[in-house]
């Protein structure tokens, strides 16, 4: 709808610069707070266990974990005690960091009902890092790109996602408990939207950023037909687990499973990457790996579907796949949540490659992670 576009363009023009200034100031204020006192962390899953590492990089420390599951209470996780919610010393005005991802709103509401005043959602706090791509951009330039993106999206559901994400970025108020959630535009079935993407016995899937095979396992559980599933994973540690999971798959079609221990990019080259728990980003130093160009690496494959979740390197990888995309016109499922600009630049770039693509945005979690651009002919 035109009103979505007008609202978004006006939001960017008026709020981009003030929001960056306000978010930066709040980020610095919280960093100083983290250095002064220990924080409690709600959540003992993969995200929660990562939070103490994040705190240490900012000069802070975690005091204990909190978890709603009784089986966790009284145990030690990553060297820290795990408490029941009733053990949190509310009278001491504790600082609690939510590290649960999809369940963040429920946890935030629980903490509010307990009387905990200082609550910080780690997902929302890290949003400040996503602004680097537009920190020096002119508001009118960003607004023009946002407007152009609205014009090429295929349905109102996509435009609603784009507007909701932009409001989450730019409708910002500093303070605890001010985080935004996205249940109103959130839907399941990430990458495998049955109304958009279809598979046959001849389907050749390409999974860029395969991690340990979580997307592959989800695909196989659904029982879709396919000929080949080709997975790329930069991290050697994740690649080894990916291979193990390929050897032990259960269910799914009868297609061939193939894995490569490399990333994908604009060119074939040796790179270094930060070997994080999850999400290996290209860096100036770190573990040595390599990237390949999909247009060369898959030049003889009749690729029909490409998924990318590669920590902000999506546009570079799309450039490396440009010839392949133009010639094969595969269905695409490309993540757009690793920077603010990716949200509109990824659809615009895909449109520049193949204007005939129908482009959709779908969002798959209640927090800001997992927004995907789908492109289909």
HELIX and SHEET records of a PDB file:
HELIX    1   1 UNK A    2  UNK A   36  1                                  35    
HELIX    2   2 UNK A   46  UNK A   57  1                                  12    
HELIX    3   3 UNK A   70  UNK A   72  5                                   3    
HELIX    4   4 UNK A   85  UNK A   87  5                                   3    
HELIX    5   5 UNK A   90  UNK A   92  5                                   3    
HELIX    6   6 UNK A  101  UNK A  103  5                                   3    
HELIX    7   7 UNK A  104  UNK A  114  1                                  11    
HELIX    8   8 UNK A  122  UNK A  125  1                                   4    
HELIX    9   9 UNK A  126  UNK A  134  5                                   9    
HELIX   10  10 UNK A  139  UNK A  152  1                                  14    
HELIX   11  11 UNK A  156  UNK A  170  1                                  15    
HELIX   12  12 UNK A  183  UNK A  185  5                                   3    
HELIX   13  13 UNK A  214  UNK A  221  1                                   8    
HELIX   14  14 UNK A  236  UNK A  247  1                                  12    
HELIX   15  15 UNK A  294  UNK A  297  1                                   4    
HELIX   16  16 UNK A  314  UNK A  320  1                                   7    
HELIX   17  17 UNK A  322  UNK A  328  1                                   7    
HELIX   18  18 UNK A  342  UNK A  353  1                                  12    
SHEET    1   A 6 UNK A  76  UNK A  77  0                                        
SHEET    2   A 6 UNK A  80  UNK A  83 -1                                        
SHEET    3   A 6 UNK A  62  UNK A  66  1                                        
SHEET    4   A 6 UNK A  39  UNK A  42  1                                        
SHEET    5   A 6 UNK A  95  UNK A  98  1                                        
SHEET    6   A 6 UNK A 118  UNK A 121  1                                        
SHEET    1   B 7 UNK A 256  UNK A 260  0                                        
SHEET    2   B 7 UNK A 228  UNK A 232  1                                        
SHEET    3   B 7 UNK A 204  UNK A 208  1                                        
SHEET    4   B 7 UNK A 305  UNK A 308  1                                        
SHEET    5   B 7 UNK A 331  UNK A 335  1                                        
SHEET    6   B 7 UNK A 371  UNK A 376 -1                                        
SHEET    7   B 7 UNK A 358  UNK A 363 -1                                        
SHEET    1   C 4 UNK A 263  UNK A 264  0                                        
SHEET    2   C 4 UNK A 287  UNK A 292  1                                        
SHEET    3   C 4 UNK A 269  UNK A 274 -1                                        
SHEET    4   C 4 UNK A 281  UNK A 283 -1                                        
END                                                                             
